[in-house]
């Protein structure tokens, strides 16, 4: 609408120039007739007989004077033509300057859009990197658990093998002992007595060791539980921090998207707005309710501009602009079901 107004403004000098040319030609023709005919309006014509035609009293005109007057008129017309051409050139220059400014604003808007897209890509890459690191940590944890399980299985197999070897060794020793039992009965009896005594002492020693081992086991279990609790607390803190970072990034992205759509809505409403006091600096606050797809179901002024006609036309412009641009994401659209925005057409 503004562009059409500018084009109409630039065309005005051409129309004025055509009218001035026609008026100048008519004026020249009239002056030439006056100089050639030379009507004497002050002289009183003599009475003419009835039935005879009246003859106009004319005077001879100096051709040099006529030529001089024509030359002056032609010079004035040329000066008028030069002035009109100068105004047309100035208007064209102003139009080109305004178009250049519009192109610059368009380029700046495109640059801002590209910067926002780059920021969005950077946030997406950062989120993907965090997810990959989290997945890698989970994989390493599973590998460690698998290695620990394998080590435990190897330990159990080694214990079983040792137990088997001990049993075989004991069996051989038992056979040898039985073979020498008859020969060494008395010595065996004494030895058994001494072994019984030693066995009692060994039993007491093993009981003490078992007691110490149990205490050490409880202490190790407590230490392991403490480390596990610390590891869980650290993992929970890292997860909470990641969630907060993700939420903050999402909030920034949502805010940017909301501002972009509000600007687009204001522009679309302005494009459908028509009012004689468009550029008087009037503005009002509108409450707009929509359904998915941007269809307007209600629009009303909640803060008046002070001009009832302006307010009514603002509401009409909102309904004419329906459907309005809204996000396709249902989560973002929930924030657009009902919006308040300041309508200032002179700022667009």
ABEGO torsion letter per residue (X at the ends): XAAAAAAAAAAAAAAAAAAAAAAAAAAAAAAAAAAAAGBBAABBBBBBBBGBBBBBBBBBBBAAAAAAAAAAAAAAAAAAAAAAAAAAAAAAAAAAAAAAAAAAAAAAAAAAAAAAAAAAAAAAAAAAAAAAAAAAAAAAAAAAAAAAAAAAAAAAAAAAAAAAAAAAAAAAAAAAAAAAAAAAAAAAAAAAAAAAAAAAAAAAAAAAAAAAAAAAAAAAAAAAAAAAAAAAAAAAAAAAAAAAAAAAAAAAAAAAAAAAAAAAAAAAAAAABBBAAAAAGBBBBBBBBBBBGGBBABBBBABBAGBAAAAAAAAAAAAAAOBBBBBABAAAAAAAABBBBBBBAAAX
